[in-house]
Amino acid sequence: MFDPTIFENLKVAFENHIYDLDNIDRKITIVNRADRMDFAILARELSIQFSLVDQPDVTAEVVLEASLKDLAEEILEIPEAKPGCSLLLRFNKRVHNVSTQCEQIGQALYEVWENDIQLTQTVSFVYKQESSGLMNNIEVKFESKLNEDNMWEITPFLNHVLKTLEVLNRI
């Protein structure tokens, strides 16, 4: 009998919670979804991108990843291994005053996520369209891996994502 991997179980849980926020609670609008198997490195990835309802200017993307090492440790039941999935958040927001807004974004994200993150902000623009503002791609990476023991944390985690979207919309 096939036993689903940690990735598969978490994938279904994240999908259910996020789609409930869209279809039942009507708090978000899902704008993109990808479920990838990378055959070059034998890794799995789920990403779901969304914005708050009526606030499409800032998007959030939840990215769940499992590497070959994580999948192999789990499937082969390697003793002492701690398989799991990596979690990453990406936010996209237009900024006009880079130094001020990026500083405010950094402070706000550390307040919401309480320093349990690695934060990277990458600012870019489309050549000859700089006047429309710069795009800030904000990556929030979490140190610890997730497994099925973290299922109960998905709802509070997504509530923090929604709070982050609200904060970013105000900056």
N, C-alpha and C positions, 0 to 999 in steps of 0.2 A: 504494500500500500504506500502511495506517495504521501510524504509528510511535507507540507509547505515550509519553505525557508523563513527565517526571520524577516527577510526583505519582503516576501510575499504577504506575510501576515500584517506587517506594518503598512505596506502599500495599501492594502484593502482598508485598514483602519483610517489612514489619512484620507483616502478618497472618500470614504463614507462621511467623515466629519466635515470635510471641505465642501462636498456636494450638498450636505444638509444646510450649511451656511448659505449656500446659493439658492437651492430649490425650496427649502422649508422655511428657514429663518429670513431669507431675502436680505441678508446683511452685505453680501458680496456678489460680484459678477465675475464668473470665471472667464478669462480671456484666452487662455492657452493651456494645453495639457500635452505631455509627452511621456511615453513609457518606452524606455530604450534598453536594448540589450546590445552592448558593445562587443562584437565578436573579436575585435583586435586584441582587447585586453580582458575579455570575458568578465565584464562588469555589468551591473544593472543600475538603472537610474529612473526614478519617477520625478517629474516636475509638474507642478500645477501653479499657474500664474493667475492672479485675480486682483481686483480692485474693490474698494468699498462702493456700494450702490450709490449712484449719482456723484461719485468722485473719481472719475477715471484717470486723472492726471498722475496719480501715484499708484504704482503696481507693486504687489508682493509676489514672490515666487518661492514656494516650498520645494526643496530638492532633497530627495531621499536617495542615498547611494549605497551600494554594496560592492565591494571589490572582490576580485578573484580569491584573494587571501581569506576574506571574511566568509565567502560562500564555501570555499574548500574546507576551512576549519570546521564549519558547521556540518556539512554533508559527510565529511570523513570522521566526524566526532573525535577530533584530535584532543587528547587530554591536555588540561591546563590552558587550552585556547579560550579566548573570550570573543567569539564572533559577534558581530552586530552590524549596524548600519550607521553611516555618517549622515548628518543633517546640516543643511545649509539654507540660509535665507538670502534672497536677493530682492532689493527694493530698487525701483527706478523712479527718479524724480528730476524734473527740470529745475535748475538753479540759475540765478542771474548774478548774484553776488557770491562768488565761490568761497572766498575766505570766511565771510560771516556765516553763510548758510551751512557750509560743510562743518564748521566748528559747532554750530547749533545742533546739527544732525548727530554728530559724534556724541555730544553731551546727552542729548535726548535718548539715543539708543543705549548708552551705558546706564542711564537711569532706568529704562524699561527692563533691560536684560541683566542688570546688576553685575557687570564685569565678568560674566561667565562666557564671554565671546571674544573672538578675534574679528576686528572690524576693519574693513578696507573700503575706501571710497575712490572710485575711478571716474574722473570727469572727462567728458569728450564732447565733440561737436561735429556736425556735418559741415564740411567746407562750403563756404558761401551762404551758410544759413546760421551763422553765429548769433545774429540778432534775435533769433527765436529762443535763445537761452542755451545753456549747456546741459547735457544729460549727465546726471550723477547716478552711477551704478554702485549701489551700496551692498556689500557682501558681509553677511553675518555668519561666521562659522562657529560651530559649537565643538568643544574639546572632546566630550565623552561620546561614546557610541551608544546607540539605542538598541534595545531588544524588546521582547514581548513584555518584560517587566515594566516597561515604560508606557504601556498602552493607556494607563489611567492619566498620564500627563498630556495626552494629545489635546484634550479640550482646553486646559489652562494655557498650553503652549499657543494654540490658535487664538485664544483671547488676547494674549500678548502681541501676536502678529497684528490683530485688528487694532489694538491700542497703538501700536507702532505706526500703522497706516494713518490713524487719526492725527497723531503727533506730526508726522511728515507732511500731511496735508496743510497743517497750520504754519509750517516753517516756510 
